[in-house]
Amino acid sequence: MPHKTFISLETTPFDFGFLVSEATNRPPMLVWDPKRGGLVKLPDFGVVVVGWDAGPMVDNRWKEDIAGWLFDESPIMSAPESWRMPQILRTIGAFKSAGEAVRNGWNLDVPEGLSQHTLRLFKVKGVLSVFRIPATCRNLPFE
């Protein structure tokens, strides 16, 4: 299982243009395109995990193990529990501000579980996966 390092969206300066250029070197993701009525291949921009900074999720060993198992090829970024989609999209460079993300239809809470969002990042259309720990799992005693 590969070792993964989480990139904190809140505290780590990061070049997301580099992330987009690297996305073309990884295997693409297959996503359903309702306009075409079929599957399309798009670059994988990575995974944002939301809320792993609270409760038992602060155990770095657990985070690295689960991340390596679930997301072996994708870069993994972490965001605080309180963040919504506009804050995530502003931070990764999809929009200049959270307000601009809201005006463009991204005024969304992060849904529980795994969700995938097709978006343009630095003029490249790709997929950003977002994982929020379900409420039923937030207070489990991990050891």
N, C-alpha and C positions, 0 to 999 in steps of 0.2 A: 504494500500500500504506500503510495507516494506521500511525502511530508508536504503539508500545505501551510502557508503563512497567510493569515488574514490581513488584508489591507483595510485599515480603519478609514472610512470615508470622512469621519469627524475630525481626525487628527493627523492623517498622513498626507503630505503633499504628493501628488501622483500625476504623471503625464498620461492622461486617458487617450490622447492621440496615439501614443505608443501602443496602448492596449488594443485600439481598433486596428492598427496595422498588424499586430500579432494575431488578431482574430482570424485573419485570412490564412495563417499557417496551421491552424488547428482544424480538426474535422468539423464540417458545418453541422448545424442543427436542422432537423426536418420539422417544419411547422406547417400547420394547416392554413391555407390561404383561401378565405371564403370567396374572394373575388374570382379566383381561378378555379375554385372547386376542387382543389387538390393540394398535395404536399409540395413545398418549395424548400430548397436548401438556402440557408442564410448563415452568415458568420455568427459565432458565439461570442458575445461581449463579456460573458462571465456571469457570476452569481453574486447577488447581494443578499446577505443573511441579516435579518432585522430582529433585534431584540436578544441577541446572544450575549449581551452585556449585563443581563440581569439574572438573578437567581442562580441555579446550579450551572448555567451555561458559561459561567466565567472560568470553569476548569479547562485550561488550555489543552490538556491531553485529550479530553473528550471532544473538544472542538476540532482538533487536528485529525483525530481518528474518524469522526463522522464526516468531516469535509473530504478527506482522502478517499473515503468509501463512496460518497455520493457524487462528488464533483471532481473526478480524477483529472480531467483535462482543462477545466475552466479555472480562470483566476477567481479568487474568492475575496469579496469585499464585505465589511461589516458596517452596519448602521445602527444607531441607537433605537431603542424601543419606540421612542416618541416620533420618529421620522415617518413622513408620508411620502407618497410617490413624487410630489413636486420637489422636495428637498433632495431626494436621491438623484433625480434627473438633473437638477441644477449642479449638484456636486460632480457628477460624472461628465458634465459638459454638454448635455443634450439641449439645455436652455441656459440663457444668461442669468435668469433669475427664477425663483420659485413662482413668482407672479406670472411670468411668461409661460411656465409649464401649466399653471392653472388656466390661463386664457386659451391654451391650446388643447384643453380637454383632459388634462392629467390631474384634476382635483380629486384624487382618489386616496383612500386609505390603502395600506398594504394588506391584501387578503391573507388569511391564515393559510399555512401550507405552501406549496410550490406553485408559483404562477409565472407565466412567460409573457413578455411584452415585446412586440415588434416595434422598433423605433429607428430613427436615423441619428447617428452619432458621428460627427465630423464627416458628413456627406456620404456615409456608408450605412446602408440598411442592414440591420442585424437583430439579434434576439438577446434581450437581457432577462435572465431568470432571477426571480426574487423569492426568497424563502423566509417565511415568518413562522416561528414556532407556534403551534396551536396552543390556545389557552390551557387546554387539558394537560399539556406536557410541561408547562413552565415551572411548576413547583415539585417535580419529581425528584427524589433523592438519588442523585448519581454519585457513585463512589469509584 
